[in-house]
Amino acid sequence: MNASALARRVLLAACFLAPLAPAAAKPLPVPPAIYTDPVHDAAHPARMEVLHIPSGGVEINGVAYLAGGAGPRPTVVICHGFPGNEKNLDLAQALRRAGWHAITFNYRGSWGSPGTFRFAQNPQDLEAVLAYLRDPANAKRLGIDTAHMAVVGHSMGAWVTAMAGAKDRNLVALGMISAGNFGMIGAMPPEARAKMMAENMESLATTPEALSEELGAHVADYDFTAKAGALADRPLLVLTSDDGLAGHVAPLVAAIRKAGGKKLETGHGATDHSWSDRRIDLEARIIRFLGPYMRAHR
């Protein structure tokens, strides 16, 4: 992407920022799962299981936060960002209290998972997690309702959600929180891009140079705006915050609307990239959005 093309993209993003922030409305009630523990089920208690998920020739690390109760449960996979200091484990716990199984995982080469970290592998790792959960033996052991599975991603995890979720027609819903478009990041000037990579290397098995070069070589490939057509008919929640990244997702939102998307929901939080002082708000938004996709389990 040349400078003029990037400038046009930024201008287009600015034109669509306003629709992402709807007018102030009466606050919605906070779901009880935010502040109320479920009734203990002695026969089928809530539990946590460590997962080792095959992906790319290694086994990546995962954790299953499993809701109590008999029978298979609707399941949400949560994708962390780059590098993943915020893993949204409070969101996982809230979703479990709401009756969902919540699955978290670490991409290859991140946070103890074996392998070398590369952006191209991260959507593949999500696909591997979904395949693992859908395997009949794993689904039975963990109590996964494979007909009611969703994915929610934060930051880079939102990019992963869009890239992999656009191909997976069996997911009931997708959520993107403060998304970064790694195609647009790849279009940054090399010096700025390299600096960004160097500042986000915690627990990643790679080098900032390798990551910067990868992004620079895949500007078009990594732009999730190209997935708008595949996402236009999908239940999709797009949340932005005051982190300077709203322009990254605005072209995707505009393209989905142009394609006639009727299931897109958007929202904005006056908070930072990690929703640091709006965690209850974030959890409530996600639980309310996903609610219709677990009705059969209530």
C-alpha positions as CSV (number, residue, x, y, z in Angstrom):
1,M,0.0,0.0,0.0
2,N,1.6,3.3,-1.1
3,A,1.3,6.6,0.9
4,S,-1.6,8.0,-1.1
5,A,-3.6,4.8,-0.8
6,L,-2.9,4.8,3.0
7,A,-4.1,8.4,3.2
8,R,-7.3,7.5,1.4
9,R,-7.8,4.6,3.9
10,V,-7.3,6.9,6.8
11,L,-9.7,9.5,5.4
12,L,-12.3,6.8,4.7
13,A,-11.9,5.5,8.3
14,A,-12.5,9.0,9.6
15,C,-15.7,9.4,7.7
16,F,-17.2,6.3,9.4
17,L,-16.1,6.9,13.0
18,A,-19.3,8.6,14.0
19,P,-21.6,5.6,13.3
20,L,-19.5,3.5,15.7
21,A,-20.5,5.6,18.6
22,P,-24.3,5.6,18.9
23,A,-26.1,8.4,20.7
24,A,-26.5,8.2,24.4
25,A,-29.3,6.0,25.5
26,K,-30.8,4.7,28.8
27,P,-28.3,2.4,30.4
28,L,-29.2,-1.3,30.0
29,P,-29.4,-3.5,33.1
30,V,-26.3,-5.3,34.2
31,P,-26.7,-9.1,33.7
32,P,-26.8,-10.9,37.0
33,A,-23.9,-13.1,35.9
34,I,-21.6,-10.1,36.4
35,Y,-22.2,-10.1,40.1
36,T,-24.0,-13.4,41.1
37,D,-22.5,-16.8,41.5
38,P,-24.5,-19.7,40.0
39,V,-26.2,-22.3,42.2
40,H,-23.7,-25.0,43.0
41,D,-24.4,-28.2,41.1
42,A,-22.9,-31.0,43.2
43,A,-23.5,-33.6,40.5
44,H,-22.1,-31.5,37.6
45,P,-19.9,-28.8,39.2
46,A,-18.2,-26.0,37.4
47,R,-14.5,-26.8,36.9
48,M,-11.3,-25.7,35.1
49,E,-9.3,-28.0,32.8
50,V,-5.9,-27.4,31.2
51,L,-5.8,-28.2,27.5
52,H,-3.0,-29.2,25.1
53,I,-4.2,-28.5,21.6
54,P,-2.4,-29.8,18.5
55,S,-1.6,-27.0,16.1
56,G,1.2,-26.8,13.5
57,G,3.1,-29.8,14.8
58,V,3.1,-28.7,18.4
59,E,0.6,-28.6,21.3
60,I,-0.4,-25.1,22.3
61,N,-1.6,-24.3,25.8
62,G,-5.3,-23.7,26.7
63,V,-7.6,-23.4,29.6
64,A,-11.2,-24.4,29.7
65,Y,-13.5,-22.6,32.2
66,L,-16.4,-25.1,32.3
67,A,-19.8,-24.1,33.5
68,G,-21.7,-26.3,35.9
69,G,-24.9,-28.2,35.0
70,A,-25.8,-31.3,33.1
71,G,-25.6,-31.6,29.4
72,P,-23.4,-29.9,26.8
73,R,-23.0,-26.1,27.1
74,P,-22.7,-23.3,24.5
75,T,-19.0,-22.4,24.2
76,V,-17.0,-19.2,23.6
77,V,-13.4,-19.2,22.5
78,I,-11.6,-16.0,23.7
79,C,-8.6,-14.8,21.6
80,H,-6.0,-12.6,23.3
81,G,-4.1,-9.8,21.7
82,F,-0.5,-8.8,20.9
83,P,1.4,-9.7,22.9
84,G,-1.4,-10.7,25.2
85,N,-0.8,-9.0,28.6
86,E,-4.6,-8.6,28.8
87,K,-6.1,-12.0,28.5
88,N,-9.7,-11.1,29.5
89,L,-9.9,-13.9,32.1
90,D,-12.5,-11.9,34.0
91,L,-14.6,-12.0,30.9
92,A,-14.1,-15.8,30.7
93,Q,-15.3,-16.1,34.3
94,A,-18.4,-13.9,33.7
95,L,-19.3,-15.9,30.6
96,R,-19.0,-19.1,32.6
97,R,-21.3,-17.6,35.3
98,A,-23.8,-16.8,32.4
99,G,-23.8,-20.5,31.4
100,W,-21.2,-20.6,28.7
101,H,-18.0,-22.7,28.6
102,A,-15.2,-20.3,28.0
103,I,-11.9,-21.4,26.3
104,T,-8.7,-19.4,26.3
105,F,-5.5,-20.3,24.6
106,N,-2.0,-19.1,23.7
107,Y,-0.8,-18.9,20.1
108,R,2.3,-20.8,19.0
109,G,5.4,-19.1,20.4
110,S,3.5,-17.0,23.0
111,W,3.2,-17.3,26.8
112,G,4.7,-20.8,27.0
113,S,3.1,-22.4,24.0
114,P,5.9,-24.1,22.0
115,G,6.9,-22.9,18.5
116,T,7.8,-19.6,17.0
117,F,5.4,-16.7,17.0
118,R,4.2,-15.5,13.6
119,F,1.1,-13.5,12.8
120,A,0.1,-15.8,9.9
121,Q,-0.1,-18.7,12.4
122,N,-2.5,-17.1,14.8
123,P,-5.7,-17.6,12.8
124,Q,-4.5,-21.1,12.1
125,D,-4.2,-21.7,15.9
126,L,-7.8,-20.5,16.4
127,E,-8.9,-22.9,13.7
128,A,-7.0,-25.7,15.5
129,V,-8.7,-24.8,18.8
130,L,-12.1,-25.0,17.2
131,A,-11.3,-28.3,15.5
132,Y,-10.1,-29.7,18.9
133,L,-13.3,-28.6,20.6
134,R,-15.5,-30.1,17.8
135,D,-13.7,-33.5,17.9
136,P,-16.4,-35.9,19.2
137,A,-14.2,-37.3,22.0
138,N,-13.2,-33.8,23.3
139,A,-16.7,-32.4,22.9
140,K,-18.1,-35.3,25.0
141,R,-15.3,-35.0,27.7
142,L,-15.7,-31.2,28.0
143,G,-19.4,-31.0,27.5
144,I,-19.2,-28.8,24.4
145,D,-22.3,-28.0,22.4
146,T,-20.7,-27.9,19.0
147,A,-23.8,-26.4,17.4
148,H,-23.5,-23.3,19.7
149,M,-20.0,-22.0,19.5
150,A,-18.8,-18.4,19.3
151,V,-15.5,-16.5,19.2
152,V,-14.6,-13.2,20.9
153,G,-11.2,-11.6,20.4
154,H,-9.5,-8.5,21.8
155,S,-7.0,-6.3,19.9
156,M,-5.0,-8.7,17.7
157,G,-7.4,-11.4,18.9
158,A,-10.2,-9.5,17.2
159,W,-8.1,-9.6,14.0
160,V,-7.7,-13.3,14.5
161,T,-11.5,-13.6,15.0
162,A,-12.3,-11.8,11.8
163,M,-9.7,-13.7,9.7
164,A,-10.6,-17.2,10.9
165,G,-14.2,-16.5,11.7
166,A,-15.0,-15.3,8.2
167,K,-14.2,-18.9,7.0
168,D,-16.0,-20.8,9.7
169,R,-19.7,-20.9,8.8
170,N,-20.6,-23.0,11.9
171,L,-19.9,-20.3,14.5
172,V,-23.1,-18.7,15.8
173,A,-21.6,-15.3,16.6
174,L,-18.3,-13.3,16.5
175,G,-17.1,-10.5,18.8
176,M,-14.3,-8.0,18.1
177,I,-13.0,-5.8,21.0
178,S,-10.7,-2.8,20.3
179,A,-9.5,-4.5,17.1
180,G,-6.2,-3.8,15.4
181,N,-6.1,-4.3,11.6
182,F,-2.7,-5.8,11.0
183,G,-2.9,-5.0,7.3
184,M,-3.0,-1.3,8.2
185,I,-0.2,-1.8,10.8
186,G,1.8,-3.5,8.0
187,A,1.3,-0.3,5.9
188,M,3.0,1.9,8.6
189,P,6.4,3.3,7.8
190,P,9.0,0.7,8.5
191,E,10.7,2.5,11.4
192,A,7.4,3.1,13.2
193,R,6.3,-0.5,12.6
194,A,9.6,-1.9,13.9
195,K,9.3,0.3,17.0
196,M,5.8,-1.0,17.6
197,M,6.9,-4.6,17.3
198,A,9.9,-4.0,19.7
199,E,7.6,-2.5,22.3
200,N,5.3,-5.6,22.4
201,M,7.6,-8.6,22.7
202,E,6.7,-9.9,26.2
203,S,6.8,-13.7,26.2
204,L,6.9,-14.0,22.4
205,A,9.4,-16.5,20.9
206,T,10.4,-14.4,17.9
207,T,12.2,-11.1,17.1
208,P,10.7,-7.7,16.4
209,E,12.6,-7.6,13.0
210,A,10.9,-10.8,11.9
211,L,7.5,-9.6,12.8
212,S,8.0,-6.2,11.2
213,E,9.2,-7.8,8.0
214,E,6.2,-10.2,8.0
215,L,3.7,-7.4,8.3
216,G,5.3,-5.3,5.7
217,A,5.2,-8.2,3.2
218,H,1.5,-8.9,3.8
219,V,-0.3,-5.6,3.9
220,A,-3.2,-6.8,1.6
221,D,-3.3,-10.3,3.0
222,Y,-3.7,-9.2,6.6
223,D,-6.3,-6.5,6.0
224,F,-9.5,-7.8,7.5
225,T,-11.6,-5.3,5.5
226,A,-11.4,-7.9,2.7
227,K,-13.4,-10.3,4.9
228,A,-16.5,-8.0,4.9
229,G,-18.4,-10.0,2.3
230,A,-18.0,-13.2,4.3
231,L,-18.9,-11.4,7.5
232,A,-21.9,-9.5,6.2
233,D,-24.5,-12.2,7.1
234,R,-22.9,-13.1,10.4
235,P,-23.9,-12.0,13.9
236,L,-21.0,-9.7,14.7
237,L,-20.3,-7.3,17.6
238,V,-17.7,-4.6,17.0
239,L,-16.6,-2.6,20.1
240,T,-14.2,0.3,19.9
241,S,-12.5,2.4,22.6
242,D,-10.5,5.5,23.0
243,D,-7.2,3.9,21.9
244,G,-6.7,5.4,18.5
245,L,-7.7,2.2,16.7
246,A,-11.3,3.0,15.8
247,G,-10.1,3.9,12.4
248,H,-8.7,0.4,11.9
249,V,-12.2,-1.2,12.1
250,A,-14.3,1.6,10.6
251,P,-13.6,0.4,6.9
252,L,-14.7,-3.1,7.9
253,V,-17.9,-1.8,9.5
254,A,-18.6,0.4,6.4
255,A,-18.0,-2.4,4.0
256,I,-20.3,-4.8,6.0
257,R,-23.0,-2.2,6.0
258,K,-22.5,-1.6,2.3
259,A,-22.9,-5.3,1.7
260,G,-26.3,-5.2,3.4
261,G,-25.2,-6.7,6.7
262,K,-28.2,-6.8,9.0
263,K,-26.6,-8.6,12.0
264,L,-23.8,-6.2,12.8
265,E,-23.9,-4.5,16.2
266,T,-21.4,-1.7,17.2
267,G,-20.6,0.1,20.3
268,H,-18.0,2.4,21.9
269,G,-16.5,2.6,25.3
270,A,-14.9,5.7,26.7
271,T,-11.9,3.8,28.0
272,D,-8.5,2.6,27.1
273,H,-7.4,-0.3,24.9
274,S,-7.8,-2.8,27.7
275,W,-11.1,-1.4,28.9
276,S,-9.4,-0.9,32.2
277,D,-12.1,1.0,34.0
278,R,-15.0,-0.4,32.0
279,R,-14.6,-4.1,32.7
280,I,-18.2,-4.7,34.0
281,D,-19.5,-2.7,31.0
282,L,-17.4,-4.9,28.6
283,E,-18.6,-8.1,30.2
284,A,-22.2,-7.0,30.1
285,R,-22.1,-6.0,26.5
286,I,-20.6,-9.4,25.5
287,I,-23.1,-11.4,27.6
288,R,-26.1,-9.4,26.2
289,F,-24.8,-9.9,22.7
290,L,-24.3,-13.6,23.0
291,G,-27.5,-14.2,25.0
292,P,-29.8,-15.1,22.0
293,Y,-27.3,-17.8,20.9
294,M,-27.8,-19.9,24.0
295,R,-31.6,-19.7,24.4
296,A,-31.9,-23.5,24.0
297,H,-29.9,-23.9,27.2
298,R,-32.0,-21.7,29.5
